[in-house]
């Protein structure tokens, strides 16, 4: 499927025209979706969000419309994109990821914002209280650094010969320092040497694996991060080209050829965002809606990749996997 067809499928690109004539109020409420990534990477996320809205009684073209804004991995575009949504008179903004949520918060204090965040939303300044957020914002949080040490443990079970393990982080992330501190302790507990590698976007993935090969690093754990979740498929594909055992955070990583993933079921979190948006459309105030936590996780293994790497799937891991791609 061509890129423009995919963008059309999920609702239009940044350059799409307004729902109604410019300067006029839409005939039905318009929801703005703000995301730091690419439209082509977010098909499943948007589908889950639509499902959450549908469960609340809202369907595109019947009683709600969408305005999509994608930053295409250029975070500095988010403030302008948020401002454009406000100019289009959307009644609510769904902001996926910390950077998008912070941009929406800065752009408006009146239009309701429902976010999906991989961090503590109080710690990063989105809200002041999880139970009663107040103001115009509420949303859903996902498990994040709590899962990194489990990824490390399962990678060691899969590739016990790897004594030096890379930890891929995004240095621009608000949670990177805490993640590195926790992972360093976990690596020492498992008797492994941890080597931190950095990438801010998909453009740097190839260089990460080149450095791993040059430094003879035997395996890698990918941290939970919006930059990596948006590009999970591409990261999984690059990992197959370098024949290195890697555990990612999200299912698309494995579907694209990565060895395994363990992390939040993102579809669950986006459905929850859609459901929360539906409640607000029905009249509830965002500041009165407690922030939800999506705790559903999934563990997926790619048996074909294991075979290419010459690795046997441990029986203990096969027994607990949600899916083994044969």
C-alpha positions in Angstrom: 0.0 0.0 0.0 1.4 3.4 -0.9 2.1 6.0 1.7 -0.6 8.4 0.6 -3.2 5.6 0.6 -2.3 4.7 4.2 -2.5 8.3 5.3 -5.9 8.6 3.6 -7.0 5.4 5.3 -6.5 6.6 8.8 -7.9 10.0 8.4 -5.7 12.5 6.5 -2.3 14.1 6.9 -1.2 17.4 8.3 -1.9 19.1 5.1 -5.5 17.9 4.9 -8.1 20.6 4.6 -10.5 21.6 7.3 -13.7 19.6 8.1 -15.9 22.5 7.1 -15.3 25.8 5.4 -12.4 27.7 6.9 -13.4 29.9 9.9 -16.7 28.0 10.3 -17.7 25.8 13.2 -17.9 22.1 12.0 -21.4 20.6 11.7 -20.3 17.8 14.1 -17.7 18.0 16.9 -14.1 17.7 15.6 -11.5 15.9 17.7 -7.8 16.8 17.1 -5.3 14.0 17.2 -1.7 15.1 17.9 1.2 12.7 17.5 5.0 13.1 17.3 5.3 10.2 14.8 4.4 9.3 11.3 0.9 8.5 10.1 2.0 5.3 8.5 3.3 4.0 11.8 0.1 4.7 13.8 -2.6 2.8 11.9 -3.2 0.4 14.8 -3.1 3.2 17.4 -5.7 5.2 15.6 -7.8 2.1 15.1 -7.7 1.4 18.8 -8.6 5.0 19.6 -11.6 4.8 17.2 -12.7 1.6 19.0 -12.6 3.3 22.4 -14.7 6.1 21.0 -17.1 3.7 19.3 -17.6 1.9 22.7 -18.7 5.3 24.1 -21.1 5.8 21.2 -19.1 8.0 18.8 -18.3 7.2 15.2 -16.5 9.3 12.6 -18.9 10.7 10.0 -21.9 10.2 12.2 -21.4 12.3 15.4 -17.7 13.2 15.4 -15.0 14.1 13.0 -11.2 14.0 13.2 -8.4 16.4 12.5 -5.0 14.6 12.4 -1.6 16.3 13.0 1.6 14.3 12.7 5.0 15.8 13.5 6.9 13.1 11.5 9.5 12.7 14.3 10.2 16.5 14.3 9.3 17.4 17.9 9.8 21.1 17.3 6.8 21.1 15.0 4.4 20.0 17.8 3.6 23.5 19.3 2.6 24.8 15.9 0.5 21.7 15.1 -1.3 22.1 18.5 -1.9 25.7 17.7 -3.4 24.7 14.3 -5.8 22.3 16.0 -7.0 25.1 18.2 -7.5 27.4 15.2 -9.6 24.7 13.6 -11.9 24.8 16.7 -11.6 21.2 17.8 -13.6 20.4 20.9 -11.0 18.0 22.3 -7.4 17.1 21.7 -6.1 13.5 22.0 -2.3 13.8 22.5 -0.3 10.6 22.1 3.1 10.7 23.9 4.7 13.0 26.4 5.9 15.5 23.8 2.5 15.9 22.2 0.8 16.1 25.6 3.1 18.9 26.8 2.7 20.8 23.5 -1.1 20.6 23.9 -0.9 21.7 27.6 1.1 24.8 26.6 -1.2 25.6 23.7 -4.5 25.6 25.6 -5.9 25.7 29.1 -9.6 25.5 28.0 -9.9 22.8 25.3 -10.0 19.3 26.9 -6.9 17.3 26.4 -6.7 13.5 26.8 -3.2 12.2 26.8 -1.4 8.9 26.6 1.8 9.1 28.6 4.7 6.8 29.3 5.8 8.8 32.3 4.4 9.9 35.6 2.2 12.8 34.4 2.6 14.6 37.7 6.3 14.5 37.6 6.6 15.9 34.1 4.1 18.7 34.8 1.0 17.6 32.8 -1.3 17.5 35.9 -1.0 18.1 39.6 -3.0 15.1 40.9 -3.7 11.6 39.4 -7.1 11.2 41.2 -8.5 14.6 40.4 -6.3 16.2 37.7 -8.1 19.5 37.7 -7.9 21.9 34.8 -8.4 20.7 31.2 -6.3 17.5 31.1 -6.6 13.8 32.0 -5.5 10.6 30.3 -3.8 7.2 30.5 -0.4 6.2 31.6 1.4 3.0 30.5 4.0 0.8 32.3 7.5 2.1 31.3 10.8 1.6 33.1 9.2 -0.9 35.4 9.5 -3.4 32.5 13.1 -2.8 31.5 14.7 -5.2 34.0 12.3 -8.0 33.0 13.3 -7.5 29.3 17.0 -7.8 30.4 16.2 -11.0 32.4 14.4 -12.6 29.4 17.2 -11.6 27.0 19.8 -13.3 29.3 17.7 -16.5 29.4 17.6 -16.4 25.6 21.2 -15.5 25.0 23.2 -16.5 28.1 26.5 -16.2 26.2 26.1 -12.4 26.0 28.2 -10.9 28.8 28.0 -7.3 27.6 24.5 -6.0 26.8 23.6 -2.7 25.2 20.7 -0.6 26.5 19.2 1.6 23.9 17.8 4.9 25.2 16.5 8.2 23.9 18.7 10.9 25.5 15.9 13.4 24.9 13.4 11.4 27.0 12.3 12.7 30.4 12.8 9.3 32.0 16.2 8.3 30.6 18.2 9.0 33.7 16.0 6.9 35.9 15.9 4.1 33.4 19.7 4.0 33.2 20.1 3.9 36.9 17.6 1.1 37.4 19.1 -1.0 34.5 22.6 -0.6 35.7 21.6 -2.1 39.0 19.8 -4.9 37.3 22.7 -5.7 35.0 25.1 -5.9 37.9 22.7 -8.3 39.7 22.7 -10.6 36.7 26.5 -10.3 36.4 26.4 -8.5 33.0 28.1 -5.4 31.8 25.7 -2.7 30.6 26.7 -0.4 27.7 24.3 2.5 27.0 23.7 3.5 23.4 21.6 6.4 22.3 19.2 7.2 19.5 16.8 10.1 19.1 15.1 8.9 16.0 14.9 6.2 13.3 17.7 7.9 11.4 20.2 6.7 14.0 19.2 3.1 14.2 21.7 1.8 11.7 24.5 3.6 13.5 23.5 1.9 16.8 23.9 -1.6 15.4 27.2 -0.6 13.7 28.6 0.5 17.0 27.4 -2.7 18.6 29.3 -4.8 16.0 32.4 -2.7 16.3 32.4 -3.0 20.1 31.4 -6.7 20.1 28.3 -6.2 22.2 26.4 -9.5 22.2 22.7 -8.4 22.7 20.5 -5.4 23.3 17.5 -4.2 25.4 15.4 -1.4 23.9 13.9 1.0 26.5 10.2 1.9 26.4 10.1 5.3 24.6 7.7 7.1 22.3 10.5 7.6 19.7 11.0 3.8 19.6 7.3 2.8 19.8 6.6 5.1 16.8 9.4 3.3 14.8 9.1 -0.2 16.4 8.7 -1.9 13.0 11.7 -0.2 11.5 13.8 -1.0 14.5 12.9 -4.6 14.3 13.7 -4.7 10.6 17.2 -3.2 11.2 17.9 -5.7 14.0 17.4 -8.6 11.5 20.0 -7.2 9.1 22.6 -7.3 11.8 21.8 -10.7 13.3 21.9 -9.5 16.9 19.6 -10.7 19.7 17.4 -7.8 20.7 14.4 -7.5 22.9 12.1 -4.6 22.1 9.2 -3.0 24.0 6.3 -3.4 21.6 4.7 -6.1 19.3 5.4 -4.4 15.9 9.2 -4.8 16.7 8.7 -8.6 16.6 6.3 -8.6 13.7 9.0 -6.8 11.7 11.6 -9.5 12.5 12.9 -8.6 16.0 13.6 -11.5 18.3 11.1 -10.7 21.1 9.2 -8.0 22.8 7.9 -7.4 26.2 5.9 -4.3 27.0 2.6 -2.5 27.3 -0.3 -3.5 25.0 -0.5 -0.1 23.4 -3.9 -0.9 21.8 -5.3 -1.2 25.3 -4.0 2.3 26.3 -5.3 3.9 23.1 -8.7 2.3 23.5 -8.8 3.8 27.0 -7.9 7.3 25.6 -10.8 6.9 23.2 -13.2 5.9 26.0 -12.1 8.8 28.1 -12.6 11.2 25.2 -16.1 9.8 24.8 -16.9 10.6 28.4 -15.8 14.2 28.0 -17.8 14.5 24.8 -20.8 13.4 26.8 -20.3 16.3 29.3 -17.9 15.1 32.0 -15.0 17.5 32.9 -11.5 16.2 32.2 -10.3 17.6 35.6 -12.7 15.3 37.4 -11.7 12.1 35.6 -8.9 10.2 37.3 -5.9 9.3 35.2 -6.1 5.6 34.3 -3.1 3.2 34.1 -3.0 0.6 31.4 -1.4 -2.4 33.0 -1.9 -5.0 30.2 1.4 -6.3 28.9 2.3 -8.8 26.2 5.3 -11.0 25.5 5.9 -12.0 21.9 8.7 -14.2 20.4 9.7 -14.6 16.8 10.7 -18.2 16.4 12.0 -17.6 12.8 14.4 -15.0 14.0 15.5 -17.3 16.8 16.3 -19.9 14.3 18.3 -17.5 12.1 20.3 -16.5 15.2 21.0 -20.1 16.1 19.1 -19.8 19.4 16.7 -22.2 21.0 13.6 -20.8 22.6 13.8 -21.7 26.3 10.9 -23.8 27.4 10.3 -21.4 30.3 9.9 -18.5 27.9 7.8 -20.4 25.4 5.4 -21.3 28.3 4.7 -17.7 29.3 4.7 -16.1 25.8 1.4 -14.6 24.7 2.4 -15.5 21.1 5.2 -17.3 19.3 5.5 -16.3 15.7 6.5 -19.6 13.9 
